[in-house]
Amino acid sequence: MIHNCVKHKLREGGVSIGTMLFEFNTTGIARIVANAGAEFALFDMEHSGWNIETIRMLIATTPKSELVPIVRIPATDYHFVANVLDMGAMGIMIPMCESADQARLLVSSAKYPPVGRRGAAFAIAHDDYRGSSIPETVQSANDETLLIAQIETARGLENVEEIAAVPGIDALWIGLYDLTLSLGIPGEMNHPNVLAATDRVFAACHTHNIAPAVLVTSITEGEAQLARGFKLIAYGGDLWLYQSALRAGIKKLREQQPS
């Protein structure tokens, strides 16, 4: 498996910045993202409606030595985890992680024995069809795959310390929008309960030496979250970034029209 620069950066206490993709399922999008300087692309299956074949194409057209492909699967299910890893994903994120058992299912589904129970298929997409040493391939996959649990419900927050303690979990991603809904304060990102929830997730990450992660939708928000200590940050998503840039450009040009 190719060296996972994002995972190694996080292990060393560094910061990794990438973006999310929900809409632009083209053969060029991963290269565009890589050339923009992103270190990872998080392909979404939870909200996008993308199926396995779409994800396979997106991963296959990702320049993995430059951009780490991560997939948010729609549910914590062995077949989702194993399928996208066999296609060559270098990371998995599960939504709405609410228990240590759910986190353990992610780890066991993603890791080859003896660590987990991932099924064996070699000389396929995940090892670039090379069919090299099986022990080396297994060890590399177990070491390099990045595993992220999203904390975005009241129950997940209640169990965050136990989730963070699961061996093999590399990061906790705070899903702020869902968390505010679950806490009964929809959209109130600066509510004291949300700030306290973030502090609790940070404390769990610090205790177990894993990375806190988050999505930001503006540069100002990103700067604030970096200052707060987030280590894994997704800057926006394809549809929002495109729409925002297009709206700003059109607005500016209309302002310049001759009267």
Secondary structure, 3 states (H helix, E strand, C coil): CCCCHHHHHHHCCCCEEEEEECCCCCCCHHHHHHHCCCCEEEEECCCCCCCHHHHHHHHHCCCCCCCEEEEECCCCCHHHHHHHHHCCCCEEEECCCCCHHHHHHHHHHHCCCCCCCCCCCCCCHHHCCCCCCHHHHHHHHHHHCEEEEEECCHHHHHCHHHHHCCCCCCEEEECHHHHHHHCCCCCCCCCHHHHHHHHHHHHHHHHHCCEEEEEECCHHHHHHHHHHCCCEEEEEEHHHHHHHHHHHHHHHHHHCCCC
